[in-house]
Amino acid sequence: MSTNQRLYFIDAVRAFAILMMLQGHFIDTLLAPEHRDMSHVAYRIWSYFRGITAPTFFTISGLIFTYLLLKAKEKDTEKYRMRKGLNRGIMLIGIGYLLRAPFLSWFTGHFNTYFLVVDVLQIIGLSLMCIVGLYFLCFKNTTLFSMVTLAIGFIIFVTEPLYRNLSLENVPLILANYITKTNGSVFTIIPWFGYMAFGAYIATAFYRHLEKPNFKPVTLSVFFIVGYFLIEWSSHALFYLNKWTDIQLFLDSANYNYLFSRLGNVFIYFAIFYGLERYLKPPLLLKIGQKTLSIYVIHFIIIYGSFTGIGLSQLIGKTLSPWQAVIGAALFLTIVCFISFYYVQTNAYIYGKLRTLFFKVKGLKRS
C-alpha cells in the first residue's frame, strides 16, 4: 500500500503539546502559592488542561514514531528506522540526565543523587526503544503489533493501582527511578508508556486505512465517540467489569480513573486538530514541530537552570501574580521559540550530530 499523504494534524498536535508544556512549566514554577486556588475558575481550567498536556505529548510521540516506522516498511528501510529509533532513545535518555546534571556543584565537591531522577525525555527515549522491541518481537507483523500495543496500553492503565505507591528500596536507584516516584522522578515508564502504546496503536490504524474512502469522517467520529466515552463512562465501565467479574482491581481502578479519562481528552484533541487539518498547515506550526527537542532543552535551561543551577526558578521563584504569570508565559514562549528558530538547528540535525558523536566515541573505545 502507499501512504504518501502527509498528516499535518500530527505536526499541529505536536506543536500545540510542546507549547502547552512550556507555558505549564513556566506558570507552575513561578506562580505565587496564594493564587493556586482551585476555587478560582481560571486556575481550575488551566490546571485541567495542563493535566492533559503530558498525555497528549506521549500519545502523539508514540503515534509519530510508529507511523514513520510503518511507512519505512514500504520502502524496505524499517531496519534503519528501528536502529535510528534505538539510537534516538539512548540519546534522549542521555540528554535527560545531562539537563539535570549539577556541574557547578560537582566542581565544588557537592554530590547528590537527585540528577538521577527521571523526567519526560528519559521516558520517551525508553518508550521508543520499547516500541522498537515490541515491533521486533511481533515479527514486524503490523496486525499483531497493533493488537499487542492496544492490549499493553489497556493493561498498564487498568493495573495502575498495583504500582501507584510502589517503592523499590532494594533496586538500584538508577533503575528504580524509572518505575517509582518515591525518589523524586517526575515521570515513570508505567503508566506513561501506556499512552505511547495507544499512540502506536492509532498509528497502525492510520497506516492500514488512511487511503480508504471516508476514512477521515469515520476516524473523526471514532475519536469523538471514544473520547467522550472514556471521559464520561470509562469509570462506569470499570465498575461494571468489577460487578461481572468480581475482580477488585477493576473497582480500584475505577475509583481513581484519571488515565482513561485523560486519554479521552487526547482523543478529543486529535479529533479537533484532524478536523481542522486543512487550516493547520502554516510554516510556523511545522517549524515548531521540527524543533520540539531544542525548544524543550532551551526552556529547561532557562526555567530550571540546567548546568549552572541559575534559572528563573532560582532567580524569581514562586512570586508572580496571575497576570504577571500569563504575560510572562507569553513572552517566555516567544523568546524560547525565537532562540530555537534562529540559533538552533532542527531535531533531525541535532540527532544527526549526536549520532556522529556517539559513533566517534564508540570508535575510540574500540581502538
C-alpha positions as CSV (number, residue, x, y, z in Angstrom):
1,M,0.0,0.0,0.0
2,S,1.1,3.6,-0.4
3,T,0.6,6.2,2.3
4,N,2.3,9.2,0.9
5,Q,-0.4,11.6,2.3
6,R,1.2,13.8,5.0
7,L,-0.7,14.0,8.3
8,Y,-0.4,17.7,9.0
9,F,-2.6,17.4,12.1
10,I,0.3,15.4,13.8
11,D,2.6,18.3,13.4
12,A,0.0,20.7,14.7
13,V,-0.7,18.5,17.8
14,R,3.0,18.1,18.5
15,A,3.5,21.9,18.3
16,F,0.5,22.5,20.5
17,A,1.6,20.0,23.0
18,I,5.2,21.4,23.4
19,L,3.8,25.0,23.7
20,M,1.3,23.9,26.3
21,M,4.1,22.1,28.2
22,L,6.3,25.3,28.1
23,Q,3.6,27.6,29.5
24,G,2.6,25.0,32.0
25,H,6.1,24.7,33.4
26,F,6.5,28.5,33.4
27,I,3.3,29.2,35.3
28,D,3.6,26.2,37.7
29,T,7.2,27.2,38.6
30,L,6.6,30.9,39.1
31,L,3.0,31.5,40.1
32,A,2.8,32.6,43.8
33,P,1.2,29.9,46.2
34,E,-1.7,32.2,47.2
35,H,-3.0,32.2,43.7
36,R,-3.1,28.4,43.4
37,D,-6.7,28.1,44.4
38,M,-8.9,25.5,42.8
39,S,-12.0,27.7,43.7
40,H,-10.9,30.2,41.1
41,V,-12.4,29.2,37.7
42,A,-9.4,30.4,35.6
43,Y,-6.9,28.4,37.7
44,R,-9.1,25.3,37.7
45,I,-9.5,25.5,33.9
46,W,-5.7,26.0,33.5
47,S,-5.0,23.1,35.8
48,Y,-7.4,20.8,34.0
49,F,-5.9,21.5,30.6
50,R,-2.3,21.3,32.0
51,G,-3.2,17.8,33.1
52,I,-3.9,16.8,29.5
53,T,-0.6,18.1,28.1
54,A,1.7,15.3,29.1
55,P,-0.8,12.5,27.9
56,T,-1.1,14.4,24.6
57,F,2.7,14.7,24.2
58,F,3.3,11.0,25.0
59,T,0.5,9.8,22.8
60,I,1.5,11.9,19.8
61,S,5.1,10.8,20.2
62,G,4.1,7.2,20.0
63,L,1.9,7.9,17.0
64,I,4.6,9.8,15.1
65,F,7.4,7.3,15.7
66,T,5.3,4.2,14.9
67,Y,3.7,5.8,11.8
68,L,7.2,6.6,10.4
69,L,8.4,3.1,11.3
70,L,5.5,1.5,9.5
71,K,6.0,3.8,6.4
72,A,9.6,2.7,6.4
73,K,8.4,-0.9,5.9
74,E,7.1,0.1,2.5
75,K,10.5,1.4,1.4
76,D,12.3,-1.6,2.9
77,T,14.1,0.7,5.3
78,E,12.5,-0.5,8.5
79,K,15.8,-1.9,9.9
80,Y,17.3,1.6,9.5
81,R,14.3,3.2,11.2
82,M,14.4,0.7,14.0
83,R,18.1,1.3,14.6
84,K,17.5,5.0,14.4
85,G,14.8,4.7,17.0
86,L,17.1,2.8,19.4
87,N,19.8,5.4,18.9
88,R,17.4,8.2,19.4
89,G,16.0,6.6,22.6
90,I,19.5,6.3,24.0
91,M,20.3,9.9,23.1
92,L,17.1,11.2,24.7
93,I,17.9,9.4,27.9
94,G,21.4,10.9,27.9
95,I,20.1,14.4,27.3
96,G,17.5,13.9,30.0
97,Y,20.3,13.2,32.5
98,L,22.5,15.9,31.2
99,L,19.9,18.6,31.7
100,R,19.8,17.8,35.5
101,A,23.5,17.3,36.0
102,P,24.6,19.9,38.6
103,F,28.1,20.5,37.1
104,L,28.9,23.6,39.3
105,S,28.0,21.6,42.4
106,W,30.2,18.8,41.3
107,F,33.1,21.2,40.7
108,T,32.8,22.4,44.3
109,G,32.7,18.9,45.7
110,H,29.0,18.6,46.4
111,F,27.4,15.4,45.1
112,N,23.9,14.0,45.4
113,T,21.7,11.6,43.5
114,Y,18.9,14.0,42.5
115,F,20.2,14.2,39.0
116,L,19.3,10.5,38.6
117,V,15.5,11.3,38.8
118,V,13.7,10.6,35.6
119,D,11.8,13.1,33.5
120,V,9.9,13.2,30.2
121,L,12.9,12.8,27.9
122,Q,14.1,9.6,29.6
123,I,10.7,8.1,29.5
124,I,10.1,9.0,25.8
125,G,13.5,7.6,25.0
126,L,12.9,4.3,26.8
127,S,9.4,4.1,25.3
128,L,10.8,4.5,21.8
129,M,13.1,1.6,22.5
130,C,10.2,-0.5,23.9
131,I,8.2,0.2,20.7
132,V,11.1,-1.0,18.5
133,G,11.4,-4.1,20.7
134,L,7.7,-4.9,20.6
135,Y,7.7,-4.4,16.8
136,F,10.6,-6.8,16.5
137,L,9.0,-9.4,18.9
138,C,5.8,-9.2,16.8
139,F,7.9,-10.4,13.8
140,K,7.2,-7.0,12.2
141,N,3.6,-8.1,11.7
142,T,1.5,-4.9,11.7
143,T,-1.7,-6.6,12.7
144,L,-0.1,-8.5,15.6
145,F,1.8,-5.3,16.7
146,S,-1.5,-3.4,16.6
147,M,-3.2,-5.9,18.9
148,V,-0.2,-6.1,21.3
149,T,0.1,-2.3,21.7
150,L,-3.6,-1.9,22.4
151,A,-3.6,-4.7,24.9
152,I,-0.4,-3.3,26.7
153,G,-1.9,0.1,26.9
154,F,-5.1,-1.2,28.4
155,I,-3.3,-3.5,30.9
156,I,-0.9,-0.7,32.0
157,F,-3.9,1.6,32.7
158,V,-6.1,-0.9,34.5
159,T,-3.3,-2.2,36.7
160,E,-2.3,1.4,37.9
161,P,-3.5,0.7,41.5
162,L,-0.9,-2.1,41.7
163,Y,2.1,0.2,41.2
164,R,0.6,3.6,42.3
165,N,2.5,3.6,45.6
166,L,5.3,1.2,44.6
167,S,8.6,1.6,46.4
168,L,11.7,-0.3,45.3
169,E,14.2,0.1,48.1
170,N,16.3,-2.9,47.1
171,V,16.6,-1.9,43.4
172,P,19.5,0.2,42.2
173,L,18.4,3.9,42.3
174,I,19.1,4.5,38.6
175,L,16.7,1.7,37.7
176,A,14.1,2.2,40.4
177,N,13.6,5.8,39.3
178,Y,12.1,4.6,36.1
179,I,9.3,2.7,37.9
180,T,8.7,4.6,41.2
181,K,8.3,8.3,42.0
182,T,9.5,7.7,45.6
183,N,12.9,9.3,44.9
184,G,11.5,12.3,43.0
185,S,11.1,11.1,39.5
186,V,8.6,13.3,37.5
187,F,7.6,10.6,35.1
188,T,7.9,6.8,35.2
189,I,7.7,4.2,32.5
190,I,4.4,3.0,33.9
191,P,1.8,4.4,33.3
192,W,3.3,6.7,30.7
193,F,4.3,4.1,28.3
194,G,0.6,3.2,28.1
195,Y,0.0,6.5,26.3
196,M,2.9,5.7,23.9
197,A,1.4,2.3,23.3
198,F,-2.1,3.8,22.5
199,G,-0.4,6.2,20.2
200,A,1.4,3.3,18.4
201,Y,-2.0,1.6,18.0
202,I,-3.5,4.7,16.5
203,A,-0.6,4.8,14.1
204,T,-1.3,1.3,12.9
205,A,-4.9,2.3,12.1
206,F,-3.8,5.3,10.1
207,Y,-1.2,3.2,8.3
208,R,-3.7,0.5,7.3
209,H,-6.7,2.6,6.5
210,L,-5.6,6.1,5.6
211,E,-6.4,5.9,1.9
212,K,-9.7,4.1,2.2
213,P,-12.9,6.1,1.2
214,N,-14.4,8.1,4.1
215,F,-11.5,7.3,6.4
216,K,-11.4,10.9,7.7
217,P,-15.0,11.3,8.7
218,V,-15.1,7.8,10.2
219,T,-11.9,8.5,12.2
220,L,-13.2,11.9,13.4
221,S,-16.4,10.1,14.6
222,V,-14.4,7.4,16.3
223,F,-12.1,10.0,18.0
224,F,-15.1,12.0,19.3
225,I,-17.2,8.9,20.4
226,V,-14.4,7.0,22.1
227,G,-13.0,10.2,23.6
228,Y,-16.4,11.1,25.1
229,F,-16.9,7.5,26.3
230,L,-13.5,7.5,28.0
231,I,-14.2,10.8,29.7
232,E,-17.7,10.2,30.9
233,W,-18.2,6.5,31.0
234,S,-14.9,4.7,31.4
235,S,-15.2,4.7,35.2
236,H,-18.7,3.2,34.9
237,A,-17.4,0.6,32.6
238,L,-14.7,-0.4,35.1
239,F,-17.4,-0.6,37.9
240,Y,-19.5,-2.9,35.7
241,L,-16.4,-5.1,35.0
242,N,-15.9,-5.4,38.7
243,K,-19.5,-6.5,39.2
244,W,-19.4,-9.0,36.4
245,T,-16.0,-10.5,37.3
246,D,-15.7,-9.7,41.0
247,I,-12.1,-8.6,40.3
248,Q,-11.2,-6.0,42.9
249,L,-8.6,-4.4,40.5
250,F,-11.3,-3.0,38.3
251,L,-13.0,-1.3,41.2
252,D,-9.7,0.1,42.5
253,S,-9.0,1.4,39.0
254,A,-12.5,2.9,38.7
255,N,-12.2,4.8,41.9
256,Y,-9.1,6.7,40.7
257,N,-9.6,6.7,37.0
258,Y,-7.5,9.5,35.6
259,L,-5.6,7.6,32.9
260,F,-8.5,6.6,30.7
261,S,-10.3,9.9,31.1
262,R,-7.2,11.9,30.1
263,L,-6.8,9.6,27.1
264,G,-10.3,10.6,26.2
265,N,-9.3,14.2,26.3
266,V,-6.4,13.3,24.0
267,F,-8.8,11.7,21.5
268,I,-10.9,14.9,21.6
269,Y,-7.8,16.9,20.8
270,F,-7.0,14.6,18.0
271,A,-10.5,14.9,16.6
272,I,-10.4,18.7,16.7
273,F,-6.9,19.0,15.1
274,Y,-7.7,16.4,12.5
275,G,-11.0,18.0,11.6
276,L,-9.3,21.4,11.2
277,E,-6.3,19.9,9.4
278,R,-6.7,22.0,6.2
279,Y,-6.2,25.2,8.3
280,L,-3.2,23.8,10.2
281,K,-0.5,24.0,7.5
282,P,1.3,27.3,8.2
283,P,5.1,27.1,8.2
284,L,5.3,28.3,11.8
285,L,3.5,25.2,13.1
286,L,5.6,22.9,11.0
287,K,8.7,24.7,12.2
288,I,7.7,24.3,15.9
289,G,7.1,20.6,15.3
290,Q,10.6,20.3,13.9
291,K,12.1,22.0,16.9
292,T,10.5,20.2,19.8
293,L,13.8,18.8,21.2
294,S,15.6,22.1,21.0
295,I,12.6,24.0,22.4
296,Y,12.4,21.6,25.3
297,V,16.1,21.9,26.1
298,I,16.1,25.7,25.9
299,H,13.1,26.1,28.1
300,F,14.5,23.7,30.7
301,I,17.8,25.6,30.9
302,I,16.0,28.9,31.2
303,I,13.5,27.8,33.9
304,Y,15.4,25.3,35.9
305,G,19.0,26.5,35.4
306,S,20.5,23.4,33.9
307,F,24.3,23.2,34.1
308,T,24.7,26.4,36.1
309,G,22.0,26.0,38.7
310,I,20.7,29.5,37.9
311,G,17.3,29.7,36.3
312,L,14.0,31.5,36.7
313,S,13.0,29.1,39.4
314,Q,16.0,30.3,41.4
315,L,16.0,34.0,40.4
316,I,12.3,34.6,40.7
317,G,10.7,31.6,42.4
318,K,7.0,31.3,43.1
319,T,6.3,35.1,43.3
320,L,4.3,36.1,40.3
321,S,0.7,37.3,40.2
322,P,-1.7,35.6,37.7
323,W,-1.4,38.4,35.2
324,Q,2.3,38.5,35.6
325,A,2.4,34.8,35.0
326,V,0.2,34.9,31.9
327,I,2.1,37.8,30.3
328,G,5.4,36.2,31.3
329,A,4.4,32.9,29.8
330,A,3.6,34.5,26.5
331,L,7.0,36.3,26.5
332,F,8.7,33.1,27.5
333,L,7.2,31.1,24.6
334,T,8.1,33.8,22.2
335,I,11.7,34.0,23.4
336,V,12.2,30.2,23.5
337,C,10.8,29.8,20.0
338,F,12.9,32.7,18.7
339,I,16.1,31.2,20.1
340,S,15.2,27.8,18.7
341,F,14.3,29.1,15.3
342,Y,17.3,31.3,14.7
343,Y,20.1,29.9,16.8
344,V,19.4,26.1,17.0
345,Q,19.1,23.6,14.2
346,T,16.2,21.2,13.7
347,N,15.7,18.0,15.7
348,A,17.0,15.9,12.7
349,Y,20.2,18.0,12.6
350,I,20.7,17.7,16.4
351,Y,20.0,13.9,16.3
352,G,22.4,13.6,13.4
353,K,25.3,15.4,15.2
354,L,24.7,13.4,18.3
355,R,24.7,10.2,16.4
356,T,28.0,11.2,14.8
357,L,29.5,12.0,18.2
358,F,28.2,8.7,19.6
359,F,29.8,6.6,16.9
360,K,33.1,8.6,17.2
361,V,33.2,7.8,20.9
362,K,32.2,4.2,20.2
363,G,35.1,4.0,17.7
364,L,37.6,5.5,20.1
365,K,36.6,2.9,22.8
366,R,37.1,0.1,20.3
367,S,40.5,1.5,19.4
